[in-house]
Amino acid sequence: MKPLLLIASHLLTLVIGFALGVYVLPILIAPDAPTLQQIQSSQPAAQWTATFRRDLKDSDALHWGEGAVSISPQAISLVGKLAPGPDYKLYLSPEFVETEADFKRLKPQMLRVGDVKTFNNFIVPLPQGVDPAKFNTVIVWCETFSEFITAAKYQ
């Protein structure tokens, strides 16, 4: 009986350690977040603004975003916060989504803009030739775990 308890306790410790590592590692390796001044200087021509909110359908205590999003022909930026996590990607969508199911359904019509590597503010440059006017929503998605983080409709 004692060997089974030892094995079970060690497995539980391993699972908890792995889960904490998945959550904490992105925080530890994240680069410094851009300052408000850096964001403002990168977005002098923001054509649209939107707001990430915590109260979206598939946002929860571990998957959320909040703050002001600015979209220009050169970059998308956030003055706000995201729940920490691994492998966040920024997408542009032709339709507003707030669930994982809607994201997966519309993903073929979306454009993956780039990686989100910071959780307090971000600036993600738009690839050359991308026209944000062809879309109406910006989305943060966790690629590794297929988790919806947040979205904001900007037009």
Biotite code that builds the C-alpha atoms (Angstrom):
import biotite.structure as struc

atoms = struc.array([
    struc.Atom([0.000, 0.000, 0.000], chain_id="A", res_id=1, res_name="MET", atom_name="CA", element="C"),
    struc.Atom([2.818, 2.375, 0.907], chain_id="A", res_id=2, res_name="LYS", atom_name="CA", element="C"),
    struc.Atom([4.543, 2.034, -2.499], chain_id="A", res_id=3, res_name="PRO", atom_name="CA", element="C"),
    struc.Atom([1.260, 2.906, -4.251], chain_id="A", res_id=4, res_name="LEU", atom_name="CA", element="C"),
    struc.Atom([0.839, 6.028, -2.134], chain_id="A", res_id=5, res_name="LEU", atom_name="CA", element="C"),
    struc.Atom([4.419, 7.073, -2.889], chain_id="A", res_id=6, res_name="LEU", atom_name="CA", element="C"),
    struc.Atom([3.911, 6.565, -6.625], chain_id="A", res_id=7, res_name="ILE", atom_name="CA", element="C"),
    struc.Atom([0.601, 8.456, -6.537], chain_id="A", res_id=8, res_name="ALA", atom_name="CA", element="C"),
    struc.Atom([2.075, 11.366, -4.565], chain_id="A", res_id=9, res_name="SER", atom_name="CA", element="C"),
    struc.Atom([5.067, 11.604, -6.914], chain_id="A", res_id=10, res_name="HIS", atom_name="CA", element="C"),
    struc.Atom([2.830, 11.523, -9.994], chain_id="A", res_id=11, res_name="LEU", atom_name="CA", element="C"),
    struc.Atom([0.605, 14.216, -8.505], chain_id="A", res_id=12, res_name="LEU", atom_name="CA", element="C"),
    struc.Atom([3.669, 16.360, -7.768], chain_id="A", res_id=13, res_name="THR", atom_name="CA", element="C"),
    struc.Atom([4.883, 15.845, -11.338], chain_id="A", res_id=14, res_name="LEU", atom_name="CA", element="C"),
    struc.Atom([1.501, 16.865, -12.803], chain_id="A", res_id=15, res_name="VAL", atom_name="CA", element="C"),
    struc.Atom([1.282, 19.967, -10.597], chain_id="A", res_id=16, res_name="ILE", atom_name="CA", element="C"),
    struc.Atom([4.864, 20.921, -11.434], chain_id="A", res_id=17, res_name="GLY", atom_name="CA", element="C"),
    struc.Atom([4.219, 20.550, -15.159], chain_id="A", res_id=18, res_name="PHE", atom_name="CA", element="C"),
    struc.Atom([1.028, 22.640, -14.970], chain_id="A", res_id=19, res_name="ALA", atom_name="CA", element="C"),
    struc.Atom([2.813, 25.375, -13.024], chain_id="A", res_id=20, res_name="LEU", atom_name="CA", element="C"),
    struc.Atom([5.665, 25.302, -15.523], chain_id="A", res_id=21, res_name="GLY", atom_name="CA", element="C"),
    struc.Atom([3.302, 25.768, -18.463], chain_id="A", res_id=22, res_name="VAL", atom_name="CA", element="C"),
    struc.Atom([1.804, 28.793, -16.716], chain_id="A", res_id=23, res_name="TYR", atom_name="CA", element="C"),
    struc.Atom([4.962, 30.360, -15.245], chain_id="A", res_id=24, res_name="VAL", atom_name="CA", element="C"),
    struc.Atom([7.513, 29.737, -18.023], chain_id="A", res_id=25, res_name="LEU", atom_name="CA", element="C"),
    struc.Atom([5.980, 32.255, -20.475], chain_id="A", res_id=26, res_name="PRO", atom_name="CA", element="C"),
    struc.Atom([6.103, 34.892, -17.744], chain_id="A", res_id=27, res_name="ILE", atom_name="CA", element="C"),
    struc.Atom([9.754, 34.154, -16.984], chain_id="A", res_id=28, res_name="LEU", atom_name="CA", element="C"),
    struc.Atom([10.909, 34.251, -20.609], chain_id="A", res_id=29, res_name="ILE", atom_name="CA", element="C"),
    struc.Atom([8.711, 37.142, -21.800], chain_id="A", res_id=30, res_name="ALA", atom_name="CA", element="C"),
    struc.Atom([10.635, 40.137, -23.128], chain_id="A", res_id=31, res_name="PRO", atom_name="CA", element="C"),
    struc.Atom([10.133, 43.538, -21.544], chain_id="A", res_id=32, res_name="ASP", atom_name="CA", element="C"),
    struc.Atom([6.738, 44.974, -22.423], chain_id="A", res_id=33, res_name="ALA", atom_name="CA", element="C"),
    struc.Atom([6.680, 48.130, -24.534], chain_id="A", res_id=34, res_name="PRO", atom_name="CA", element="C"),
    struc.Atom([6.143, 51.354, -22.623], chain_id="A", res_id=35, res_name="THR", atom_name="CA", element="C"),
    struc.Atom([3.186, 53.634, -23.195], chain_id="A", res_id=36, res_name="LEU", atom_name="CA", element="C"),
    struc.Atom([5.517, 56.058, -24.966], chain_id="A", res_id=37, res_name="GLN", atom_name="CA", element="C"),
    struc.Atom([6.769, 53.323, -27.310], chain_id="A", res_id=38, res_name="GLN", atom_name="CA", element="C"),
    struc.Atom([3.203, 52.332, -28.158], chain_id="A", res_id=39, res_name="ILE", atom_name="CA", element="C"),
    struc.Atom([2.136, 55.927, -28.768], chain_id="A", res_id=40, res_name="GLN", atom_name="CA", element="C"),
    struc.Atom([5.107, 56.588, -31.030], chain_id="A", res_id=41, res_name="SER", atom_name="CA", element="C"),
    struc.Atom([4.467, 53.400, -33.008], chain_id="A", res_id=42, res_name="SER", atom_name="CA", element="C"),
    struc.Atom([0.811, 54.243, -33.538], chain_id="A", res_id=43, res_name="GLN", atom_name="CA", element="C"),
    struc.Atom([0.625, 57.874, -34.691], chain_id="A", res_id=44, res_name="PRO", atom_name="CA", element="C"),
    struc.Atom([-1.775, 56.896, -37.453], chain_id="A", res_id=45, res_name="ALA", atom_name="CA", element="C"),
    struc.Atom([-4.079, 54.430, -35.685], chain_id="A", res_id=46, res_name="ALA", atom_name="CA", element="C"),
    struc.Atom([-7.192, 54.246, -37.815], chain_id="A", res_id=47, res_name="GLN", atom_name="CA", element="C"),
    struc.Atom([-9.246, 52.109, -35.458], chain_id="A", res_id=48, res_name="TRP", atom_name="CA", element="C"),
    struc.Atom([-9.510, 51.447, -31.757], chain_id="A", res_id=49, res_name="THR", atom_name="CA", element="C"),
    struc.Atom([-11.248, 48.700, -29.819], chain_id="A", res_id=50, res_name="ALA", atom_name="CA", element="C"),
    struc.Atom([-11.361, 47.265, -26.313], chain_id="A", res_id=51, res_name="THR", atom_name="CA", element="C"),
    struc.Atom([-10.411, 43.838, -25.023], chain_id="A", res_id=52, res_name="PHE", atom_name="CA", element="C"),
    struc.Atom([-12.881, 42.856, -22.274], chain_id="A", res_id=53, res_name="ARG", atom_name="CA", element="C"),
    struc.Atom([-12.826, 40.084, -19.667], chain_id="A", res_id=54, res_name="ARG", atom_name="CA", element="C"),
    struc.Atom([-16.524, 39.256, -20.008], chain_id="A", res_id=55, res_name="ASP", atom_name="CA", element="C"),
    struc.Atom([-16.493, 37.427, -23.352], chain_id="A", res_id=56, res_name="LEU", atom_name="CA", element="C"),
    struc.Atom([-18.168, 33.992, -23.538], chain_id="A", res_id=57, res_name="LYS", atom_name="CA", element="C"),
    struc.Atom([-15.039, 31.828, -23.596], chain_id="A", res_id=58, res_name="ASP", atom_name="CA", element="C"),
    struc.Atom([-12.843, 34.124, -21.521], chain_id="A", res_id=59, res_name="SER", atom_name="CA", element="C"),
    struc.Atom([-12.365, 32.872, -17.974], chain_id="A", res_id=60, res_name="ASP", atom_name="CA", element="C"),
    struc.Atom([-10.071, 33.312, -14.969], chain_id="A", res_id=61, res_name="ALA", atom_name="CA", element="C"),
    struc.Atom([-7.062, 31.917, -16.892], chain_id="A", res_id=62, res_name="LEU", atom_name="CA", element="C"),
    struc.Atom([-7.874, 33.184, -20.410], chain_id="A", res_id=63, res_name="HIS", atom_name="CA", element="C"),
    struc.Atom([-8.665, 36.885, -20.704], chain_id="A", res_id=64, res_name="TRP", atom_name="CA", element="C"),
    struc.Atom([-7.527, 40.240, -21.968], chain_id="A", res_id=65, res_name="GLY", atom_name="CA", element="C"),
    struc.Atom([-8.383, 43.814, -21.099], chain_id="A", res_id=66, res_name="GLU", atom_name="CA", element="C"),
    struc.Atom([-7.342, 47.180, -22.430], chain_id="A", res_id=67, res_name="GLY", atom_name="CA", element="C"),
    struc.Atom([-7.290, 49.529, -25.401], chain_id="A", res_id=68, res_name="ALA", atom_name="CA", element="C"),
    struc.Atom([-6.314, 48.111, -28.788], chain_id="A", res_id=69, res_name="VAL", atom_name="CA", element="C"),
    struc.Atom([-5.120, 50.376, -31.633], chain_id="A", res_id=70, res_name="SER", atom_name="CA", element="C"),
    struc.Atom([-4.964, 49.251, -35.243], chain_id="A", res_id=71, res_name="ILE", atom_name="CA", element="C"),
    struc.Atom([-2.966, 51.094, -37.900], chain_id="A", res_id=72, res_name="SER", atom_name="CA", element="C"),
    struc.Atom([-1.695, 50.040, -41.335], chain_id="A", res_id=73, res_name="PRO", atom_name="CA", element="C"),
    struc.Atom([1.692, 49.297, -39.713], chain_id="A", res_id=74, res_name="GLN", atom_name="CA", element="C"),
    struc.Atom([0.922, 47.632, -36.351], chain_id="A", res_id=75, res_name="ALA", atom_name="CA", element="C"),
    struc.Atom([-1.596, 46.489, -33.768], chain_id="A", res_id=76, res_name="ILE", atom_name="CA", element="C"),
    struc.Atom([-0.929, 47.510, -30.175], chain_id="A", res_id=77, res_name="SER", atom_name="CA", element="C"),
    struc.Atom([-2.445, 46.991, -26.752], chain_id="A", res_id=78, res_name="LEU", atom_name="CA", element="C"),
    struc.Atom([-2.287, 49.233, -23.737], chain_id="A", res_id=79, res_name="VAL", atom_name="CA", element="C"),
    struc.Atom([-3.564, 46.760, -21.188], chain_id="A", res_id=80, res_name="GLY", atom_name="CA", element="C"),
    struc.Atom([-3.060, 43.215, -19.939], chain_id="A", res_id=81, res_name="LYS", atom_name="CA", element="C"),
    struc.Atom([-3.424, 39.621, -21.063], chain_id="A", res_id=82, res_name="LEU", atom_name="CA", element="C"),
    struc.Atom([-3.575, 36.542, -18.868], chain_id="A", res_id=83, res_name="ALA", atom_name="CA", element="C"),
    struc.Atom([-0.116, 34.954, -19.126], chain_id="A", res_id=84, res_name="PRO", atom_name="CA", element="C"),
    struc.Atom([0.188, 31.885, -21.294], chain_id="A", res_id=85, res_name="GLY", atom_name="CA", element="C"),
    struc.Atom([2.268, 30.162, -23.936], chain_id="A", res_id=86, res_name="PRO", atom_name="CA", element="C"),
    struc.Atom([2.225, 30.590, -27.707], chain_id="A", res_id=87, res_name="ASP", atom_name="CA", element="C"),
    struc.Atom([-0.182, 33.513, -28.090], chain_id="A", res_id=88, res_name="TYR", atom_name="CA", element="C"),
    struc.Atom([-0.944, 34.543, -31.659], chain_id="A", res_id=89, res_name="LYS", atom_name="CA", element="C"),
    struc.Atom([-2.683, 37.660, -32.923], chain_id="A", res_id=90, res_name="LEU", atom_name="CA", element="C"),
    struc.Atom([-5.297, 37.208, -35.647], chain_id="A", res_id=91, res_name="TYR", atom_name="CA", element="C"),
    struc.Atom([-7.494, 39.467, -37.741], chain_id="A", res_id=92, res_name="LEU", atom_name="CA", element="C"),
    struc.Atom([-10.979, 38.135, -38.435], chain_id="A", res_id=93, res_name="SER", atom_name="CA", element="C"),
    struc.Atom([-13.764, 39.185, -40.809], chain_id="A", res_id=94, res_name="PRO", atom_name="CA", element="C"),
    struc.Atom([-16.300, 38.454, -38.030], chain_id="A", res_id=95, res_name="GLU", atom_name="CA", element="C"),
    struc.Atom([-16.392, 39.019, -34.287], chain_id="A", res_id=96, res_name="PHE", atom_name="CA", element="C"),
    struc.Atom([-15.823, 35.811, -32.311], chain_id="A", res_id=97, res_name="VAL", atom_name="CA", element="C"),
    struc.Atom([-15.875, 35.144, -28.612], chain_id="A", res_id=98, res_name="GLU", atom_name="CA", element="C"),
    struc.Atom([-15.796, 31.346, -28.471], chain_id="A", res_id=99, res_name="THR", atom_name="CA", element="C"),
    struc.Atom([-13.319, 28.637, -29.383], chain_id="A", res_id=100, res_name="GLU", atom_name="CA", element="C"),
    struc.Atom([-15.896, 26.994, -31.643], chain_id="A", res_id=101, res_name="ALA", atom_name="CA", element="C"),
    struc.Atom([-16.436, 30.208, -33.626], chain_id="A", res_id=102, res_name="ASP", atom_name="CA", element="C"),
    struc.Atom([-12.681, 30.767, -33.867], chain_id="A", res_id=103, res_name="PHE", atom_name="CA", element="C"),
    struc.Atom([-12.080, 27.277, -35.250], chain_id="A", res_id=104, res_name="LYS", atom_name="CA", element="C"),
    struc.Atom([-14.963, 27.660, -37.713], chain_id="A", res_id=105, res_name="ARG", atom_name="CA", element="C"),
    struc.Atom([-13.671, 30.996, -39.046], chain_id="A", res_id=106, res_name="LEU", atom_name="CA", element="C"),
    struc.Atom([-9.914, 30.329, -38.803], chain_id="A", res_id=107, res_name="LYS", atom_name="CA", element="C"),
    struc.Atom([-9.547, 29.625, -42.567], chain_id="A", res_id=108, res_name="PRO", atom_name="CA", element="C"),
    struc.Atom([-10.853, 33.162, -43.261], chain_id="A", res_id=109, res_name="GLN", atom_name="CA", element="C"),
    struc.Atom([-8.601, 34.807, -40.674], chain_id="A", res_id=110, res_name="MET", atom_name="CA", element="C"),
    struc.Atom([-5.133, 36.243, -41.024], chain_id="A", res_id=111, res_name="LEU", atom_name="CA", element="C"),
    struc.Atom([-2.468, 35.355, -38.484], chain_id="A", res_id=112, res_name="ARG", atom_name="CA", element="C"),
    struc.Atom([-0.629, 38.633, -37.874], chain_id="A", res_id=113, res_name="VAL", atom_name="CA", element="C"),
    struc.Atom([2.126, 37.454, -35.540], chain_id="A", res_id=114, res_name="GLY", atom_name="CA", element="C"),
    struc.Atom([3.231, 36.431, -32.063], chain_id="A", res_id=115, res_name="ASP", atom_name="CA", element="C"),
    struc.Atom([2.204, 38.139, -28.837], chain_id="A", res_id=116, res_name="VAL", atom_name="CA", element="C"),
    struc.Atom([5.156, 37.762, -26.485], chain_id="A", res_id=117, res_name="LYS", atom_name="CA", element="C"),
    struc.Atom([4.287, 40.205, -23.686], chain_id="A", res_id=118, res_name="THR", atom_name="CA", element="C"),
    struc.Atom([1.353, 40.239, -21.306], chain_id="A", res_id=119, res_name="PHE", atom_name="CA", element="C"),
    struc.Atom([1.380, 43.899, -20.258], chain_id="A", res_id=120, res_name="ASN", atom_name="CA", element="C"),
    struc.Atom([1.045, 45.942, -23.448], chain_id="A", res_id=121, res_name="ASN", atom_name="CA", element="C"),
    struc.Atom([2.191, 44.744, -26.846], chain_id="A", res_id=122, res_name="PHE", atom_name="CA", element="C"),
    struc.Atom([3.060, 45.952, -30.320], chain_id="A", res_id=123, res_name="ILE", atom_name="CA", element="C"),
    struc.Atom([2.712, 43.470, -33.179], chain_id="A", res_id=124, res_name="VAL", atom_name="CA", element="C"),
    struc.Atom([3.812, 44.749, -36.600], chain_id="A", res_id=125, res_name="PRO", atom_name="CA", element="C"),
    struc.Atom([1.497, 44.004, -39.508], chain_id="A", res_id=126, res_name="LEU", atom_name="CA", element="C"),
    struc.Atom([3.053, 42.021, -42.343], chain_id="A", res_id=127, res_name="PRO", atom_name="CA", element="C"),
    struc.Atom([3.748, 43.994, -45.524], chain_id="A", res_id=128, res_name="GLN", atom_name="CA", element="C"),
    struc.Atom([0.636, 44.346, -47.687], chain_id="A", res_id=129, res_name="GLY", atom_name="CA", element="C"),
    struc.Atom([-1.940, 43.504, -44.994], chain_id="A", res_id=130, res_name="VAL", atom_name="CA", element="C"),
    struc.Atom([-5.020, 45.727, -45.090], chain_id="A", res_id=131, res_name="ASP", atom_name="CA", element="C"),
    struc.Atom([-6.763, 45.763, -41.689], chain_id="A", res_id=132, res_name="PRO", atom_name="CA", element="C"),
    struc.Atom([-9.813, 47.367, -43.360], chain_id="A", res_id=133, res_name="ALA", atom_name="CA", element="C"),
    struc.Atom([-10.611, 43.930, -44.840], chain_id="A", res_id=134, res_name="LYS", atom_name="CA", element="C"),
    struc.Atom([-11.271, 42.630, -41.324], chain_id="A", res_id=135, res_name="PHE", atom_name="CA", element="C"),
    struc.Atom([-13.253, 43.900, -38.339], chain_id="A", res_id=136, res_name="ASN", atom_name="CA", element="C"),
    struc.Atom([-11.945, 42.012, -35.298], chain_id="A", res_id=137, res_name="THR", atom_name="CA", element="C"),
    struc.Atom([-8.595, 41.434, -33.602], chain_id="A", res_id=138, res_name="VAL", atom_name="CA", element="C"),
    struc.Atom([-8.182, 38.183, -31.629], chain_id="A", res_id=139, res_name="ILE", atom_name="CA", element="C"),
    struc.Atom([-5.604, 36.756, -29.237], chain_id="A", res_id=140, res_name="VAL", atom_name="CA", element="C"),
    struc.Atom([-5.473, 32.954, -29.441], chain_id="A", res_id=141, res_name="TRP", atom_name="CA", element="C"),
    struc.Atom([-3.313, 30.360, -27.675], chain_id="A", res_id=142, res_name="CYS", atom_name="CA", element="C"),
    struc.Atom([-2.122, 28.139, -30.516], chain_id="A", res_id=143, res_name="GLU", atom_name="CA", element="C"),
    struc.Atom([-0.610, 25.337, -28.406], chain_id="A", res_id=144, res_name="THR", atom_name="CA", element="C"),
    struc.Atom([-3.718, 24.638, -26.348], chain_id="A", res_id=145, res_name="PHE", atom_name="CA", element="C"),
    struc.Atom([-6.371, 25.928, -28.821], chain_id="A", res_id=146, res_name="SER", atom_name="CA", element="C"),
    struc.Atom([-7.667, 28.378, -26.224], chain_id="A", res_id=147, res_name="GLU", atom_name="CA", element="C"),
    struc.Atom([-9.583, 31.562, -26.922], chain_id="A", res_id=148, res_name="PHE", atom_name="CA", element="C"),
    struc.Atom([-8.053, 34.431, -24.946], chain_id="A", res_id=149, res_name="ILE", atom_name="CA", element="C"),
    struc.Atom([-9.841, 37.595, -26.050], chain_id="A", res_id=150, res_name="THR", atom_name="CA", element="C"),
    struc.Atom([-11.200, 39.563, -29.012], chain_id="A", res_id=151, res_name="ALA", atom_name="CA", element="C"),
    struc.Atom([-12.265, 43.093, -29.894], chain_id="A", res_id=152, res_name="ALA", atom_name="CA", element="C"),
    struc.Atom([-14.329, 44.375, -32.798], chain_id="A", res_id=153, res_name="LYS", atom_name="CA", element="C"),
    struc.Atom([-12.835, 47.530, -34.297], chain_id="A", res_id=154, res_name="TYR", atom_name="CA", element="C"),
    struc.Atom([-15.209, 48.255, -37.187], chain_id="A", res_id=155, res_name="GLN", atom_name="CA", element="C"),
])
